[in-house]
Amino acid sequence: MTTNTEIEISKSVLTDIAATTLDGIEGAEIAAASLKVGEVLRNQNPGRKARALRVTREGNDVTIEVGLNVEFGRNLLALSKKAQQAVRENIELMTGLKVRAVNVTVQNVCVPKGSGA
């Protein structure tokens, strides 16, 4: 007995996978989104702040664009590559979709949390 079951994965699930993955990377955090007033009003979701994380999907291909805040003193290139690899691996592993690109933009360099500065 064979059944063809098609499962749809929403963009919000892909966004949550990427966000959770990025939250686990020490020394970096997703930057706040720089949205226009109209976008903020359209995208209001209580309990969620607007973050610089966008997922685009075309069929089975996914592209992720993320803006990061990175702690001062961290290697920007190494941290960006780590973020790209981790997001790619987790989305492909959890969904079976193909990640075409993970585009990382370092938007800010900030003082590490708890440094007292």
Secondary structure as UniProt FT lines:
FT   HELIX           11..23
FT   TURN            26..27
FT   STRAND          28..30
FT   HELIX           37..42
FT   TURN            46..47
FT   STRAND          53..58
FT   TURN            59..60
FT   STRAND          61..71
FT   TURN            72..73
FT   HELIX           76..95
FT   STRAND          98..110
FT   TURN            113..114
//
